Amino acid sequence: MPLVPRSLRPRSRIASEARALPLEKTSCSAVRKNPDTEFKKIFPLPAALGIFLALLMPLSSFATGVKLRDLVMISGARDNQLVGYGLVVGLAGDGDKDQIYTKQSVANMLSRYGVNIPAATISAKNVAVVMITADIPPFIKPGARIDVTIASIGDAKSLSGGVLLQTPMIGADNKVYAVAQGPLVLGGFSAGEGGGGGATVTKNHPTTAQIINGALVEKEIPTQFVHDSSLQLLLREPSFNSAAAMAVAINEVYTNAAHAVDSATVLVQMPEGTEGTPVDFIAQLNKIVVTPDMPARIIINERTGTIVATADIHISACAVACGNITINVAQSLDVSQPGAFSGGSTAVTPRTDTKVSESKSGLIPLPELPTVEKVASALNALGATPRDMMSIFQAMKQAGALQAELVTR
């Protein structure tokens, strides 16, 4: 197994995914502070001992490396996108509600079979106009099958039970490369009448469907991945360190064959004697093991309450206080009854009660946390929820205590 110089070996990646909790407003702050004297005051000896033991427990071991095939793609050996416009029939009244373009599409389709009728006289409730998309892999030959995805572009309620009529799939050059047709497979359903007096149950998206192996390839897309006896490896995650490490690992197997062009490209010259068998040479390249570089980064997804952090994040010594604010709003109806013989009328008046509660939280000092394991253990020991951690990380970044890239989704 080829070795990579120690200077080019980044530490392994570790990701921690937090479970989404009910949304609450949080107010968090981070202040850089020397915790040497105040840590003992806030935490008694048993609690402090438990936190330090948690900080010393590793959450995972270092990564051993990744095969080159999982880190790069070969320039020229790429997928291509196909798209088509077609009709789905047999929808039992769940199709488009007599849209003009649906009627015209049905009339055009019928004219191909010698049936010429005005588009305005057609009822299209069993038909839906759809767009069909697919990715065609490289090197695929005519006669092979690929999967297609179908999505309604009109106001059809559901595509359940529908059948896609023969639809040509074109590429960006407006040439037909595949033809799709067949019964649709849905991952959801919709049932019920809806409206004011009814109920509707919907699972997933009933207006989107798939046909596995639903398109036949009619034309091969020319592919060229060898240029002047050389290959270009394109990194899926551009990084100068990763590109340099890949070049070093390849050169240990094939002397002076590779060099990093930039953070996203490694140029590999095919050794003498391998020009006639590029597939065998690429197969050998794919087996080379490289330890990729992983930047210090924290990804926060506010919608799902998910936090993912890499292993190289570093937090300087600081103090953290986080308090939760809960606002409860309740609305009730009161009846105002006028006095006898007053001539007034009974009226219903709304009443709104608002309560705000805030939990108590002291300023807690944190020591320097050089690894993601210690960061996770310290925040878990504070009892912070994922929503709290999001606010804590943002406040730490503003205070200058977080040495990592913070990405909010």
C-alpha positions, 0 to 999 in steps of 0.5 A, a space after each residue: 500500500 502506498 504511503 503518504 508523507 506525514 505532512 500531507 496526512 490530515 486527521 480523520 473526519 468525525 460527524 455528529 448528527 443532532 436530533 431535531 427538537 421543538 423550536 424555541 427562541 434561544 438567547 446565547 452569548 459567548 465571551 472569551 475568558 480564562 477558566 482556570 480559576 472559575 471552573 472549580 467555583 461553578 462545578 463541584 468536584 464530582 461534576 467536574 470530574 465527570 466532565 473531564 472524564 467525558 472529555 477524555 473519552 474518544 468518540 471515534 478512531 482516525 480514518 485509514 484512507 479512502 480509495 482514489 475512485 471515491 474521491 475523483 472522477 475522470 474528466 470526460 467520463 461523465 453523465 449527461 442529462 435528458 429531458 422529455 415532454 409527454 402525456 400520462 393517461 389512465 388517471 381516472 379523473 385525477 388528471 389535468 382539469 381541461 387545461 388548454 395545453 393538455 387538450 392541445 397535446 392530446 389533439 396533437 397525439 391523436 393526429 399522429 394516428 389519423 384522428 383529427 378533432 378540435 382541441 376544444 372538444 376534448 376532455 382531458 380529465 384522465 390525462 396529465 401533461 408531464 416532464 420526464 427527466 433522466 441521467 444517461 451514464 457514459 459508455 452506455 450502448 443502444 438497447 440498454 435501459 435507464 431509469 426515468 423520473 416523471 413529474 406533473 406540470 399541470 394541476 393533476 391531483 395524482 399520477 397513480 395508475 397512469 401509463 406514460 405514452 412513448 416520449 422521446 428524451 433529448 439532450 442539450 443538443 436537441 438530439 434524441 438519445 432515448 425513448 421512455 414509456 411504461 406504467 408509473 410507480 409512485 412512492 405516495 398516494 392521496 385520498 379523500 375529498 378535502 374541502 370544508 366538510 371532508 378530509 384529505 390524506 396525502 403521503 409523499 408526492 402523488 404527482 411525481 413518479 418513476 419508471 425503473 428501466 423505463 427508457 431505451 437508449 437509442 444513441 450512444 453519446 461519444 466519450 473521450 477521456 484520454 487526451 495526449 496519453 494523459 488523464 485528468 482526475 477531477 476532485 469531488 471536493 476541491 482541496 489543495 492538500 488533497 490534490 497534493 496528497 493524491 499526486 504523491 500517492 500516485 507517484 509512489 506507484 508510477 514514478 513522476 506520473 502525476 502532478 497537481 494542477 490546482 485544487 480540483 485537478 490532478 494530471 496523470 501521464 500514462 506510463 509507457 506501455 499502458 497507452 493501449 489499455 487505458 481501462 486497465 490503467 484506470 482500474 489500477 489508479 482506483 485502488 490507490 489509497 489516499 487520506 483526503 484533507 478535511 477542513 475545519 467546518 460546522 454545518 448547521 441546518 436550521 430547518 431540520 435541527 441538524 449539526 455536522 462538525 468535522 474533526 479539526 474544529 478548535 474552540 479557544 477558552 471561553 465562557 458560555 451562558 444560554 437561556 431558553 425563552 418560551 412564549 405561550 399565547 392562548 386565545 379564548 372567547 368571552 360572552 358579553 351579556 347586556 343588562 335587562 331592558 338595556 336594549 343591547 345585544 349579546 356579543 362574543 369578544 376574543 381574549 388573548 393571554 400571553 405568558 413569557 417564561 425564561 429559564 435561569 442559566 449562569 455563565 459557564 467557563 469552558 476550557 480550550 477544546 482542541 478536538 470535536 470529541 471534546 467539543 461535543 462532550 462539553 456541550 452535551 455536559 451543559 445540557 444544550 439542545 441542538 437549537 441551543 448549540 446552533 446559537 452557541 456556535 454562532 455566538 462563539 464565531 462572533 466572539 472569535 473563539 471558534 476556529 472553524 468555518 461556520 456554514 448555515 443552511 
